[in-house]
Amino acid sequence: MKVVIACLNSKYIHSSLAPWCLASGVKAYCGNDVDFKVMEATINGDIDEFASRIIAEKPDVVSFSCYIWNVLKTIEACSLVKEKLRCKIIVGGPEVSYRADDVLNKYSFVDYVLCGEGEETFPELINKIKACENYSDVAGLAYRLDDKIIINDEKEYIGTPVSPYIDEYFENLSGRICYIETSRGCPYRCAYCLSGRCSPLRFFDLDRVKNDIIKLSNSGTKTVKFVDRTFNANSKRANEIISFILENRGGAIPENVCFHFEIAGDILTEETYHLLSIAPEGLFQLEIGMQSFNEETLKIINRKTDTERLVKNIEKLVASGNMHIHIDLIAGLTGENIKSFERSFDIGYNLKAHMLQMGFLKLLHGADMRENPDKYPCVFSDTPPYEVIKTPWLSEDELKSLKRCEDALERMYNSGRFLYTLDYLLNDCGYTPFRLFYEFGNSVKGSKMSLSDYAVEIYNHFAEKSDSEILREKLICDMLSCSSALQIPDVLKRKDKDYKKLKKHFVEFSGKYNKIAVLYKSGKVFVVDQNGKKDLHGRFVGEFYNLNDFE
């Protein structure tokens, strides 16, 4: 029997864990007469070509993992495969698990929807299909029977599922980002999220986790991402994992591997902070969900957060200077109007994390926000990713404006490309963070332009509201810090009479600097080694010297 386990990733660099969880289950629980193959592609690729590759394998069963970012393309692939093959098609994952009856009613080419965990139930279903046995007792299975849709009850799982890191996984990884799951479920029940609903929080065997960390670290990957929804839900266990990584770095764990955790910032303990703060620079990345600083909104959406402690802990983590810190806000939450969101944005920005992600509420199948519209009223798109369109607190126009604000935030701050410029505008020109990005984002014409053209947009917009010469100098410093291939726009160029003399001095002085800018207004010389060290924003580290010292 031939089984293809398929998945469409968002990008090539990402390697979904789900198909390998299913594959490991097949390997563990199906006999040698079941031949399986994991096949991956991306949502931006040619779906016809992906379907043709699957068809060429002539499988008896094809499974697909479905998420909001890939479900439309996945359904298209299912249809194409079923047109050419008399095979069974199984779909699973959060985008279909909570609407199994709808999927089976809508898509005749889908034979089964598997809800819940699949490491055991997927191979159980495969075995029953192979033996032509009744599958009415397969937990979480939805199927058709005499024009009726039957949905079997899910079961509660305990313990540690089989490891997805089989030999075939490493053969296919090819240095991409890899993912590790050390727990399943979440201690919280946030109304917009599924993690707390999927299953009670349980932790996997710690010795297995440590063994998996070593395997993944030596796979050729540069980044190992923990997919635990709240990595520090059990602080003692989190500390043991962090300590294990610290103790083995440079030995069993290569020094060039980075580990990414998603944590709840307000429950961070002093011991966990200490372990993180003593880590070598770049070893750890942290993602911290804030969502909002509106206390009433947090209460309504069941987001239990000590906001004062959250702020203090994020400030401490950023101040340690050795980790990339990523924090999140969500626009469109219940009770959050534009003024409330502006306050949350300004608080978040002023924490000075390396990335402030501004997301937009998505009404997921199975989430409380979707299932209780009276409590959580809003209008949202009826196609994935089901993003909010308007709420009683935010108009459609305001949300569109926030989208443009997000674009400016991504290009100016999260990209790390205009940090000198932003510091100047925010500290010396009277802007607040939200107003700066909101105003500028809504003034930019066109969504696609080069970095040089975007710098010109910034200059033209802010020149009249600042000292245009200082603004020009800040933009020059930013551009030299970001790329060795950039062409400085004509509007930012000046003839520097001292350039050759100063460049010769710095080359002789250091033997390595290769870019220099004379900043007459500031009385400085900016020098950057574009072959040298980068900071946590990914920028070349530059240095400022007093111009008078070289006259």
ChimeraX attribute file (.defattr): number of C-alpha atoms within 10 A of each C-alpha:
attribute: neighborCount
match mode: 1-to-1
recipient: residues
	/A:1	15
	/A:2	16
	/A:3	22
	/A:4	23
	/A:5	23
	/A:6	26
	/A:7	26
	/A:8	27
	/A:9	21
	/A:10	17
	/A:11	13
	/A:12	16
	/A:13	14
	/A:14	15
	/A:15	25
	/A:16	20
	/A:17	18
	/A:18	21
	/A:19	25
	/A:20	23
	/A:21	22
	/A:22	26
	/A:23	28
	/A:24	24
	/A:25	22
	/A:26	25
	/A:27	17
	/A:28	15
	/A:29	18
	/A:30	17
	/A:31	12
	/A:32	11
	/A:33	9
	/A:34	15
	/A:35	14
	/A:36	20
	/A:37	18
	/A:38	19
	/A:39	16
	/A:40	19
	/A:41	19
	/A:42	19
	/A:43	19
	/A:44	13
	/A:45	15
	/A:46	12
	/A:47	19
	/A:48	13
	/A:49	12
	/A:50	20
	/A:51	21
	/A:52	15
	/A:53	13
	/A:54	23
	/A:55	19
	/A:56	12
	/A:57	12
	/A:58	17
	/A:59	21
	/A:60	17
	/A:61	20
	/A:62	24
	/A:63	24
	/A:64	25
	/A:65	25
	/A:66	24
	/A:67	22
	/A:68	17
	/A:69	15
	/A:70	20
	/A:71	23
	/A:72	15
	/A:73	17
	/A:74	22
	/A:75	18
	/A:76	13
	/A:77	22
	/A:78	22
	/A:79	16
	/A:80	19
	/A:81	26
	/A:82	18
	/A:83	12
	/A:84	13
	/A:85	15
	/A:86	12
	/A:87	19
	/A:88	19
	/A:89	20
	/A:90	24
	/A:91	27
	/A:92	24
	/A:93	20
	/A:94	20
	/A:95	23
	/A:96	23
	/A:97	22
	/A:98	18
	/A:99	15
	/A:100	24
	/A:101	18
	/A:102	11
	/A:103	21
	/A:104	20
	/A:105	13
	/A:106	10
	/A:107	12
	/A:108	11
	/A:109	19
	/A:110	21
	/A:111	16
	/A:112	21
	/A:113	27
	/A:114	28
	/A:115	27
	/A:116	22
	/A:117	23
	/A:118	23
	/A:119	23
	/A:120	20
	/A:121	24
	/A:122	26
	/A:123	22
	/A:124	20
	/A:125	24
	/A:126	22
	/A:127	19
	/A:128	13
	/A:129	16
	/A:130	15
	/A:131	9
	/A:132	9
	/A:133	10
	/A:134	10
	/A:135	17
	/A:136	15
	/A:137	12
	/A:138	20
	/A:139	23
	/A:140	21
	/A:141	25
	/A:142	27
	/A:143	21
	/A:144	17
	/A:145	9
	/A:146	6
	/A:147	8
	/A:148	11
	/A:149	15
	/A:150	15
	/A:151	20
	/A:152	17
	/A:153	14
	/A:154	15
	/A:155	13
	/A:156	11
	/A:157	13
	/A:158	12
	/A:159	10
	/A:160	16
	/A:161	16
	/A:162	18
	/A:163	19
	/A:164	22
	/A:165	17
	/A:166	14
	/A:167	9
	/A:168	14
	/A:169	19
	/A:170	16
	/A:171	10
	/A:172	13
	/A:173	18
	/A:174	14
	/A:175	18
	/A:176	17
	/A:177	18
	/A:178	23
	/A:179	20
	/A:180	19
	/A:181	18
	/A:182	22
	/A:183	22
	/A:184	21
	/A:185	18
	/A:186	22
	/A:187	17
	/A:188	19
	/A:189	17
	/A:190	21
	/A:191	24
	/A:192	21
	/A:193	20
	/A:194	19
	/A:195	21
	/A:196	18
	/A:197	18
	/A:198	17
	/A:199	18
	/A:200	16
	/A:201	18
	/A:202	16
	/A:203	18
	/A:204	15
	/A:205	13
	/A:206	15
	/A:207	9
	/A:208	13
	/A:209	19
	/A:210	15
	/A:211	10
	/A:212	18
	/A:213	22
	/A:214	17
	/A:215	15
	/A:216	23
	/A:217	23
	/A:218	16
	/A:219	17
	/A:220	18
	/A:221	17
	/A:222	18
	/A:223	21
	/A:224	21
	/A:225	18
	/A:226	19
	/A:227	17
	/A:228	21
	/A:229	22
	/A:230	25
	/A:231	22
	/A:232	20
	/A:233	19
	/A:234	12
	/A:235	16
	/A:236	12
	/A:237	14
	/A:238	18
	/A:239	20
	/A:240	15
	/A:241	18
	/A:242	16
	/A:243	16
	/A:244	14
	/A:245	22
	/A:246	18
	/A:247	12
	/A:248	13
	/A:249	19
	/A:250	12
	/A:251	11
	/A:252	14
	/A:253	19
	/A:254	16
	/A:255	15
	/A:256	14
	/A:257	19
	/A:258	18
	/A:259	19
	/A:260	21
	/A:261	20
	/A:262	20
	/A:263	19
	/A:264	19
	/A:265	25
	/A:266	19
	/A:267	17
	/A:268	17
	/A:269	14
	/A:270	11
	/A:271	12
	/A:272	18
	/A:273	15
	/A:274	13
	/A:275	14
	/A:276	23
	/A:277	19
	/A:278	11
	/A:279	18
	/A:280	13
	/A:281	17
	/A:282	17
	/A:283	20
	/A:284	23
	/A:285	21
	/A:286	20
	/A:287	21
	/A:288	21
	/A:289	19
	/A:290	21
	/A:291	25
	/A:292	25
	/A:293	25
	/A:294	17
	/A:295	15
	/A:296	12
	/A:297	17
	/A:298	22
	/A:299	13
	/A:300	16
	/A:301	20
	/A:302	14
	/A:303	18
	/A:304	14
	/A:305	19
	/A:306	13
	/A:307	17
	/A:308	10
	/A:309	14
	/A:310	20
	/A:311	18
	/A:312	13
	/A:313	20
	/A:314	22
	/A:315	15
	/A:316	14
	/A:317	21
	/A:318	18
	/A:319	14
	/A:320	16
	/A:321	14
	/A:322	20
	/A:323	24
	/A:324	22
	/A:325	22
	/A:326	20
	/A:327	23
	/A:328	17
	/A:329	22
	/A:330	19
	/A:331	23
	/A:332	26
	/A:333	29
	/A:334	22
	/A:335	20
	/A:336	24
	/A:337	18
	/A:338	16
	/A:339	11
	/A:340	15
	/A:341	24
	/A:342	18
	/A:343	16
	/A:344	21
	/A:345	25
	/A:346	15
	/A:347	16
	/A:348	25
	/A:349	19
	/A:350	13
	/A:351	19
	/A:352	16
	/A:353	22
	/A:354	20
	/A:355	21
	/A:356	25
	/A:357	21
	/A:358	20
	/A:359	16
	/A:360	20
	/A:361	21
	/A:362	24
	/A:363	24
	/A:364	23
	/A:365	20
	/A:366	20
	/A:367	20
	/A:368	21
	/A:369	24
	/A:370	20
	/A:371	14
	/A:372	11
	/A:373	11
	/A:374	9
	/A:375	13
	/A:376	20
	/A:377	17
	/A:378	20
	/A:379	16
	/A:380	18
	/A:381	13
	/A:382	10
	/A:383	10
	/A:384	17
	/A:385	19
	/A:386	18
	/A:387	18
	/A:388	21
	/A:389	20
	/A:390	19
	/A:391	20
	/A:392	15
	/A:393	18
	/A:394	22
	/A:395	15
	/A:396	15
	/A:397	11
	/A:398	15
	/A:399	19
	/A:400	14
	/A:401	16
	/A:402	24
	/A:403	19
	/A:404	21
	/A:405	22
	/A:406	23
	/A:407	21
	/A:408	24
	/A:409	23
	/A:410	18
	/A:411	15
	/A:412	21
	/A:413	20
	/A:414	20
	/A:415	17
	/A:416	20
	/A:417	25
	/A:418	22
	/A:419	20
	/A:420	18
	/A:421	23
	/A:422	22
	/A:423	13
	/A:424	17
	/A:425	21
	/A:426	14
	/A:427	10
	/A:428	11
	/A:429	14
	/A:430	12
	/A:431	15
	/A:432	16
	/A:433	21
	/A:434	22
	/A:435	15
	/A:436	18
	/A:437	23
	/A:438	20
	/A:439	15
	/A:440	19
	/A:441	23
	/A:442	17
	/A:443	15
	/A:444	15
	/A:445	9
	/A:446	6
	/A:447	9
	/A:448	8
	/A:449	11
	/A:450	9
	/A:451	19
	/A:452	17
	/A:453	13
	/A:454	17
	/A:455	25
	/A:456	18
	/A:457	17
	/A:458	21
	/A:459	21
	/A:460	13
	/A:461	15
	/A:462	16
	/A:463	15
	/A:464	9
	/A:465	13
	/A:466	16
	/A:467	15
	/A:468	14
	/A:469	16
	/A:470	17
	/A:471	22
	/A:472	23
	/A:473	24
	/A:474	22
	/A:475	25
	/A:476	24
	/A:477	28
	/A:478	22
	/A:479	22
	/A:480	26
	/A:481	26
	/A:482	22
	/A:483	14
	/A:484	14
	/A:485	9
	/A:486	12
	/A:487	11
	/A:488	17
	/A:489	14
	/A:490	9
	/A:491	11
	/A:492	16
	/A:493	11
	/A:494	12
	/A:495	7
	/A:496	12
	/A:497	9
	/A:498	13
	/A:499	14
	/A:500	10
	/A:501	11
	/A:502	20
	/A:503	19
	/A:504	10
	/A:505	13
	/A:506	16
	/A:507	14
	/A:508	11
	/A:509	10
	/A:510	10
	/A:511	10
	/A:512	14
	/A:513	18
	/A:514	15
	/A:515	18
	/A:516	23
	/A:517	21
	/A:518	26
	/A:519	23
	/A:520	13
	/A:521	11
	/A:522	13
	/A:523	14
	/A:524	18
	/A:525	22
	/A:526	21
	/A:527	23
	/A:528	22
	/A:529	21
	/A:530	21
	/A:531	12
	/A:532	12
	/A:533	12
	/A:534	15
	/A:535	15
	/A:536	17
	/A:537	18
	/A:538	15
	/A:539	21
	/A:540	21
	/A:541	18
	/A:542	21
	/A:543	13
	/A:544	16
	/A:545	14
	/A:546	14
	/A:547	17
	/A:548	9
	/A:549	9
	/A:550	11
	/A:551	8
